[in-house]
Amino acid sequence: MAAVTQWLASAAADRDRAGLVRRTDSARNPQTRPHLLDLASNDYLGLADDPRLKAAATDAVARYGTGARASRVVTGTTAAHDDLEHALTTLTGRPACLAFSSGYTANIGLLTALGDPDTLIVSDAHVHASLIDGARLSRSPVAICPHSDLDALDALLRTRTQRRALVVVESVYSVLGDAADLPRIAALCDSRDALLVVDEAHGVGVRGDGRGAVHAAGLAGAEHVVVTATLSKALGAQGGAVLGSPLLREHLVTTARTFVFDTALAPAAAAAAAAACRIVAAEPERVAALHEAAATIAGAAGVDVAPGAVQSIPIGAPDVALAAATTLHERGVVVGCFRPPSVPDGISRLRLTARATVDLGRAASAAALAARLALAPVGVDA
Ligand SMILES: Cc1ncc(COP(=O)(O)O)c(C=O)c1O
């Protein structure tokens, strides 16, 4: 057996023993298995199935074809990209926007374009892998701040030796579902002359009438705040964006490697996301329905309702979490099963996501069952 094959086999066996195997299983897709209750996807407003998004995407395919064919800085920019960037700035109130092919590439592109040895990146301990990777690739010194600890953040900024500093947080954290205290963090960054990067992957379409937590905190026009977003969760499409000043946009167009050296976002995805932005602004009742679903799920599961769509039920051991998720699947419910390395505190959990269009009665029964399985995973009487 070749050395690499041996190594792969032994790593697979280790994962199996630790309950950390992940699968790409199309049988878990609620879109093609309509009997399944979807409490796992990130389609928070139910827009991925909206006829208006589908029509926008179809029109874009008819007009531009199925792919963008080149990077945005070669021939890949279309009127659909211009329209998307305009729609995102209108929704969030931010001065300028640059669309990327995913939220992951937006985060990496931003941090690598802003980082250098004279810029300290202070990263909250719970941020997403894309922000961790961006910080690592940026050539900046990186300090990990204990989760949402403002005193520790202040100390790191106050005692830095680098001229510039960049603080990285999420508005709504993707695994635990808790929110950052943006007004206080932004004020602290302002007083310490640091740039605040807020990943609104779980905030846009969810917080502040759908305009995001930064807008809700009155920070939409703040010069020292930059927002990143994904188009693939509440906006029901695919892609990512950075929202900041026109000067930052111009800097990224030339220096963000994941923008310059990446094929442009597919025009169909751009058109669908632009349609979603307009729907979010026009239909705040969707956001209200999402929060009602979140409260229903949390209440039935017996956990405190989290500020976004993600409701988290801590379990502890990865194999117990996996067994609970498997039992739920057998009973027609798909939930997220988050285990190391996807859990920042090392505690495996079931992650139930609310959706504006979910059946509240079914969601409540499923959440109650999930909570019972978390307490007594073997032989639960459902
Ligand atoms: C907080 C956060 N940032 C970034 C991303 C990446 O976004 P995308 O899926 O568009 O690459 C995700 C999605 O998984 C996320 O949860």
The ligand as an SDF file (V2000), in Angstrom:
LIG
                    3D

 16 16  0  0  0  0  0  0  0  0999 V2000
  -19.8900   32.8030    9.7290 C   0  0  0  0  0  0  0  0  0  0  0  0
  -19.6770   32.3160    8.3380 C   0  0  0  0  0  0  0  0  0  0  0  0
  -18.8500   32.9910    7.5290 N   0  0  0  0  0  0  0  0  0  0  0  0
  -18.6370   32.5880    6.2710 C   0  0  0  0  0  0  0  0  0  0  0  0
  -19.2440   31.4790    5.7560 C   0  0  0  0  0  0  0  0  0  0  0  0
  -18.9260   31.0450    4.3540 C   0  0  0  0  0  0  0  0  0  0  0  0
  -19.9330   31.4250    3.4730 O   0  0  0  0  0  0  0  0  0  0  0  0
  -20.1380   30.6290    2.1000 P   0  0  0  0  0  0  0  0  0  0  0  0
  -20.8690   29.3790    2.4360 O   0  0  0  0  0  0  0  0  0  0  0  0
  -20.9000   31.5800    1.2500 O   0  0  0  0  0  0  0  0  0  0  0  0
  -18.7850   30.3560    1.5580 O   0  0  0  0  0  0  0  0  0  0  0  0
  -20.1330   30.7670    6.5460 C   0  0  0  0  0  0  0  0  0  0  0  0
  -20.8670   29.6030    5.9820 C   0  0  0  0  0  0  0  0  0  0  0  0
  -20.8150   28.5310    6.1400 O   0  0  0  0  0  0  0  0  0  0  0  0
  -20.3520   31.1740    7.8870 C   0  0  0  0  0  0  0  0  0  0  0  0
  -21.1660   30.4910    8.6920 O   0  0  0  0  0  0  0  0  0  0  0  0
  1  2  1  0
  2  3  1  0
  2 15  2  0
  3  4  2  0
  4  5  1  0
  5  6  1  0
  5 12  2  0
  6  7  1  0
  7  8  1  0
  8  9  2  0
  8 10  1  0
  8 11  1  0
 12 13  1  0
 12 15  1  0
 13 14  2  0
 15 16  1  0
M  END
$$$$
